[in-house]
Amino acid sequence: MDELTVKELVFDPFVQTGVVAILGALITRVLLRHYPARRLVFQLGFFLALTALLYHHGIVPYEIAPDTTPAFERVFVAVAKIIWWINAAWVLTGFTRVFLIFERRPLEGRLIQDLVVGVIYLSAVLSVFAYVFSAPVGTLIATSGVFAIILGLALQSTLADVFSGIALNLSKAYEVGDWIVLNDGIEGRVVETNWRATHLLNASNDLVVLPNSGLAKAQLTNLSSPNRNHGVKLRVRVAPTMAPSTISDVMRTVLLSSNNIMPTPAPSVEIKSLDAHAVELELSFRVRDFGVAATARHEVYDLIYRHTRAAGLALAPPREAGAPAFVGQAAATAPTPRGTALRLVDAVPLFASLMDDEKAALADTMTRKTYRKGEVLAAQGDKLNSLVVIRTGVAVVSRDEGVGEIELSRLAPGDYFGESGLFAGAGEPGTVRALTFVVAYEVGQAALAKLMHDRPAIADDISLTLTRRAKTAATGLADDSGLGPAPSFSVLVTRIRQLFELPHG
C-alpha cells in the first residue's frame, strides 16, 4: 500500500508540476540571479520540461478547459496554466535582457528593455485572464481603454512630461554635467534628469526646474557637446597710435599669457575694423569647460589692460561715444628708463600702498634686463636674491618631473618671481622661460629691506603671494616631487620679519 502510494505520488501531475516549478524558480531566480546568460539557458530548459509535462497529461495552456472538468482538477489545471504563462514570460524577459542591447548607450538600452518587459508581463496577465479564467479579454481591454482615456485626460501634462523625458533620453540631447542654453535665455548646468523634469543649476547657484514637455519643444543649445571645451570671443577697441599689426601682436601676447586658455586649437586675433577712432580686434580662444569661461574672460580683460599699458597703447572709447580721431597724432614719446621703472612700480599691486616718493626711490634702484624668446630667466631650484618684475612679454613657469615638464603658470606684465629665494630661502619651484621677447626689472634685496623697514605691512602681502604660489606649485604634482607641504601664511610672515629684522605686528 505504501509503495502504491509513493508511486501514485511520484506520477501525480500536480506533484510533478509543483516540483518542476519550484526547482526552476529556485535555480533561475535565486542561484543564478547574477548570471543572466546561464539563467536564460536553465529557464528555457525548465520551460520546455514544464511544457512537455503538461502536454503529457493532456493540459494545453492556451486552451480553455471544458466545463465538465471536476472542480479539483479544474483548480489544478488553472494553477498549472498560470505557472506555465509565468515561466513563458520569464523566458521572454530573459531573451530581452540578454540580447536586446544597445552598445555605447546603456541608459537607452535599459529603458527599451523595461518597456518590452512591461509589454511581455502585460500580455502574460491578459493570457491568464483569457485561458485560465475564461474572461472576455476584448471586453476587458475595451473597458480598460475607456478608463485609460479618462486617466490620460486627467494626467495629460504629466504624461506629456513622461514621454518627452523618454524622447529626450533616447535622443541624448544632453546629459548630467552639460551646460545648456534655451532660446528664452535660461542657462545652466544639468544636475539631474528624470522622466518628469530636468534640473539646472544656473550661474547664480539657483535650481531651475524645467518640465520635459516644454524642454522638448524649446530650441536648445548644448554648450558641452560634442566635447567639453567651449569657445569664447571678445572684442576690444584700441586707439590707433601704432600700426594694426603691432596692436595685433600685443593681443596675441595677451592670449599667450593666459593660464585658462587651451593651447590647442591655438587662440587667434582678427582685426575686424579700422577707422580714425580705433582698431577693433576680435580675440577667439577655447577653454576646457563652459564653467571656466567667465574666469578666463575676466583674466583676459585684465591681461588686455596690463599688456596695452606695458606696450604704451590706450584703449579707445566705444564707437557711439563720438571720440576725437587719432589720425595725425604721434605715438607717445618713449619714456626714459627711470620713467619706465616708475610706471612698472605703479602697476605692481604689491607696491600699491607706497607713497610717490617711495615709489620713485624704489624705481631708482631697479635694473633693466632683456631676454630673447626661449631664454631661461631662472632655473628650477635657483635661489634668487632679487625680485624680478615682468615689464613686457610673457614668461612660463614649468617644473621638470623627470618624465616631462608640468606647466605651473604664466607671467604677464606686472607679475613677479624670485620671492621664494629672497624671502623664504627656497629655490624656484620651476624654470622660468621667456615665451616671447621679455623685458624685466630686478629689485635687489637691499632696496626691499629698506622699504620693508619703512613699510612692514609689505611683508604680509609677500607672504600671501608666497603661500598661494606654493600651493599652486604643489597642486597636481607627484608626492615625491620634493616640494613638501606648502608653508602656512603665519609661518612665512614670521620668517620674513626675522630675516629682515622687522618688528612683529
Secondary structure as GFF3:
##gff-version 3
##sequence-region A 1 505
A	DSSP	alpha_helix	2	11	.	.	.	ID=ss1
A	DSSP	alpha_helix	13	26	.	.	.	ID=ss2
A	DSSP	pi_helix	27	31	.	.	.	ID=ss3
A	DSSP	alpha_helix	36	56	.	.	.	ID=ss4
A	DSSP	alpha_helix	71	99	.	.	.	ID=ss5
A	DSSP	alpha_helix	106	131	.	.	.	ID=ss6
A	DSSP	alpha_helix	137	154	.	.	.	ID=ss7
A	DSSP	alpha_helix	156	171	.	.	.	ID=ss8
A	DSSP	beta_strand	179	182	.	.	.	ID=ss9
A	DSSP	beta_strand	187	193	.	.	.	ID=ss10
A	DSSP	beta_strand	197	201	.	.	.	ID=ss11
A	DSSP	beta_strand	207	211	.	.	.	ID=ss12
A	DSSP	alpha_helix	212	217	.	.	.	ID=ss13
A	DSSP	beta_strand	220	222	.	.	.	ID=ss14
A	DSSP	beta_strand	230	238	.	.	.	ID=ss15
A	DSSP	alpha_helix	244	256	.	.	.	ID=ss16
A	DSSP	beta_strand	268	274	.	.	.	ID=ss17
A	DSSP	beta_strand	279	287	.	.	.	ID=ss18
A	DSSP	three_ten_helix	290	292	.	.	.	ID=ss19
A	DSSP	alpha_helix	293	310	.	.	.	ID=ss20
A	DSSP	three_ten_helix	319	321	.	.	.	ID=ss21
A	DSSP	alpha_helix	337	347	.	.	.	ID=ss22
A	DSSP	three_ten_helix	349	351	.	.	.	ID=ss23
A	DSSP	alpha_helix	356	364	.	.	.	ID=ss24
A	DSSP	beta_strand	367	371	.	.	.	ID=ss25
A	DSSP	beta_strand	376	378	.	.	.	ID=ss26
A	DSSP	beta_strand	386	392	.	.	.	ID=ss27
A	DSSP	beta_strand	395	400	.	.	.	ID=ss28
A	DSSP	beta_strand	405	411	.	.	.	ID=ss29
A	DSSP	beta_strand	416	417	.	.	.	ID=ss30
A	DSSP	alpha_helix	419	424	.	.	.	ID=ss31
A	DSSP	beta_strand	431	434	.	.	.	ID=ss32
A	DSSP	beta_strand	438	444	.	.	.	ID=ss33
A	DSSP	alpha_helix	445	454	.	.	.	ID=ss34
A	DSSP	alpha_helix	457	474	.	.	.	ID=ss35
A	DSSP	alpha_helix	489	499	.	.	.	ID=ss36
###
